[in-house]
Amino acid sequence: MSVDGWNTVLVLGGIRSGKSEFAESLVADAPTVRYVATSAAADPDDTEWATRLAAHRARRPGSWTTEETAGDPRRLADVLASAGPNETLLVDDLGGWVTVLLDPAHQPADDVATIAELADAVRASEARIVLVSPEVGLSLVPTTPLGRAFTDALGAANRAVADACDAVALVVAGQPAWLKPSTPARPVGVPAQAVPTGGTTVPTSGTGSPAGPASGAADPADGPPPPLPEVLTPTVPAAPAAPAADGTAWVAPTMALPVVATGLVIQPGMELPMPDEYAGPQAVQRLGTLDLPGAGLGVLERVVEFAAATQGTPTPTPWTDVRVLLLHGDHAGGTAAGAVPGESARLAGQARAGRGALARLAAESGASLQVVDAPPSAPIEHGPALDTDAVESALRYGWRLAEEAAGAGVRLLVLGSCGAGAEAAAAAVLVATAGAEAPTVLGRVHTADGEIDDAAWMVRCATVRDALHRTRRSPRDAKDVLAELGGGDVAVATGVLLGATARRVPVLLDGPVGLAAGMISRDLAGQTRHWCLLVDHGGHPAVRLAADVLGLTPLLDLRLDLGEGANALAALPLLRSVLALAGSLPVHPQHGGVDHEPTADPTGTSTTAGGDAPAVTTPADDTSASTPAGAASATMSAGATAEPSTVEPSTGATAAAATVEAAEPDVAPEFAEPDPAGPGPTTTDAGPERDPSGRRAD
């Protein structure tokens, strides 16, 4: 979690809890960092402590500078108070500082006054400060006076500094938990009613004005939640001229989300299910035993592993019930610079009508399509994109969409977006959560004619920069980032990822909006990223960065640019084919599999694995069967219905040779016919040197 908006942060943690590494990650995006070391020099005989200090030094980048305050513990307050607004300081740690403070060499000293001076310096400093301190107050009371003095002084220091800091995090087993500011339980906000507009469902606020599906706040006890958008099942048109909407089948969702009815608040630290940790590796191990003629599936083995883990079985099946969620939410201001006015609404209407690339690919894949109207977002350079109540409603709205899909039997969700300015808003989220720079994550802007619009790209970069500057002192928790920067479509997409994770439904991510939602959802429930699969990065820098942070390696490098959602659908048939192949192929005989196919031995007789040579059958009541040529004629006769009789396999080669001859034996074929399927291999020669009976002339 990024804390760019907070000036001062205190990171607490036990021994080897990962508190120092977490604190270093908070300042990793700073161009320069002043590392303030508070511990005294190590005892030359204490090699273990020297090794710890060396490990700390090795982790520091070369651009960092180090300043030591062990000689005078009061100097730490002066260093913090004198730091400028453009500086970043990392103090590691207060435990070493208290140890030096209690050293007899610095006595007599007023410990309480020195700790108060430190807290005042933290509170008054204009610099960005991250302080690290051990948490020892959870252990037993020490048995020695010196131990009790240390724990008391450290507890007083932690308490005073925590009160002075903007944020406090506790790291336990490498997992940070934010203690300050805490996330309050906010009231559940859902749209009060729905007004039909042009065949679509537009939720409204309590005043009756259209406000998007996430506007307004309503008590769940006031009534059932509004209906979700209609689900379209696109069909492939019979002819290009036939309108795709004529045969559209609409399904009205009826499932209500239980979590909304109970009033549960979506908040950080939610415990959602994880995929099966054993099924995935078992599926990959099984692939090595299949009867494949080549080396295997290559990087597409990850598809099998992902499907096995999310389906909970080592033999996953192809995804048959797929739903595409197309989020349509426009962003105002500079984020939409270069966007064609009305283009996003045209694309959304096109998808609703069953036309366009997305609807056609959905029809080819047999996937249903649901167009979701997200609330519009205000210009982020001037103020928040959404208010807090709208963020709450948008998260719940997305959760409901995933819940309804799971209840309808959907086994795979594809997340897409078509809002104006959505890419720039997603880039702003990545800048805030991943410590990136706006020019590095914003893709080029193309005009309707396919030309590059550098002026619009610069406007978007400036907009993201101004928005980050405006929110530099704002908290950086998930909901605040959504409210300040992300907007309605990213908030709804985040709710979809959370709801899909809760219902164990995997999601195909496709584009910046889905990846930005993945970055936000990891701070609400870290399990969500394990249910997401990225098919192609599309050459987009924001997708590349977010995928690297989330640990989502793209399966393909096709650089598709068909629109968010359409890229994943284009690759879906390949993924299904891989799963079908992995689930249907038998185990290779070398690995214990049974080969039921007939094989031939050098004697010309047909054998099966583990069995004797089968007999050759021929119709017994056909008089022409008394000769090899007649046997061939009887064998090729499609209307033979008499009881078959068994002859010795030794005559099979002669009968098979006769079978090769065409119906007119006097005419030599232009090419040699292939060996027929029969008992044992035969050889045939093409050429005139044959007699009328079909025998080759020696």
C-alpha angles and dihedrals in degrees: 000000000000119000099190090136095056121078098199130032130177116206115199128187147139129258113306090357094132095250095136093049090049092049091050090052090056092062097035092107094056115105092222132013130194107216110207111203113198104176122101121246114285123255107259089229094052100084094167093059091045089054091053092051091048091053090053091050092048092057094056115098118239092249092064122095124212127221123183125209100175092110093064119015091197089063091072091072090050092051092052095044094049096048115115127236092256095054130097119207129190114195114197111206145358091189091066089043092055090047091056091043091057093044110121088232089070096044141146091051137144101240094185093053093047092051090048090052090052093050091049090051091051091048094049099041119112094200128093106259131185115186125193123206135167119243108223099152093094094066130081121287108271117250096221128071092233091052092050091048091052096049092046093049093044092048090051091048093049091049094049095045093045089055090051097046126086093225138017127199129189116207116206119177090342093307116115120218117190113227098174127066092024120204109249121217104258124199117265112259121200130156112275098217143349128239118199111235120180095333095311131099114245114185115219136200125253090274092061096247118128109259107158127259094293103048126105130024123250134176112244088227091065092075145300119313118265121267118273123239117288119268116234122205104202118210129202108254117242091225133010091247094055112096111242093218095064094080097034116140114207123201121200112216115227105176117111120207111249092205090063092050092054094049095236112169122226104234141152118287098036114164107227127170124274126218118262106284094203103042095064098054090041091054092051091048090050091054089065090061099049123111096254119155093214139040095287141258098319115205090352088077084086089066090057092046092049094047092046093051095046093043093043097231135100089226105055123190128222117272107259103167106057129166128192118211111200110193116207114190124139125215120215127215129028095339088075095049110142095016116132109245112251094007095116092050089049092053092048092050091046091055091048089053092052095249134118134047096300095050092044093051090046090053092049090050095044090240126148119234129217121185110206122197108215120196114271117256127229122231106287093206091067104033146328118325091222137005120248095256091053090051091053092050093046092053091050091045091056091046090053091051091056092044092052092048092051091048090053091056098259111159100183132033125203114202120209140160138202105176124135111253092010094127094054092046090051089049090053089054090052092049090053097044104033102034095242131148119249097236091054096056102035114094124219118279116236126199125225088266092055095254122136115254106205093173092059090046091055091049090054092049091050091048093054090045093051091047092052091048091050092052098040091115096039123103116264102215118133099265094044091053090050092049097045102036117358103060132191103317094049090047093051090046090052090053090050091054092048094047093046091051091050090053095041094243115147120227131212108216118210122176141355097301094057092045092048088052088051090055091051096044093054088068091052098041120356092202093074096081091060089063094052129090125192113207102183133359091214091216090283113145094212091054091048093052096045092046090053092050093046094043093241109145111199113242096214138029100209095128091220116184104184095126132281109304095016092075092058092045091053090058096040096091089056092051091049091050091053092051092046091051093047092049100044106040116099126234115272114257090240088062095048100279123140118238109210095178117107116251131194127235126207092262091068096250125124118242137180128214108281096356143094126261110282123235123250115243127209132170107272099203094057108101092204089066091080090083130048091245091050090049089056092049091050092048093052093045109110095197099056108129103161124117111276123236128206124245130182118276090238089077092051095087092054092047092048092050090053091049091062092066117099124237089265105051094180092067113074113223118244092229132026113261117237121255110279124238102261145108107314135343121295132192124224130185126207115220145084096279095099130105122227092261090064096251118134114245111236 
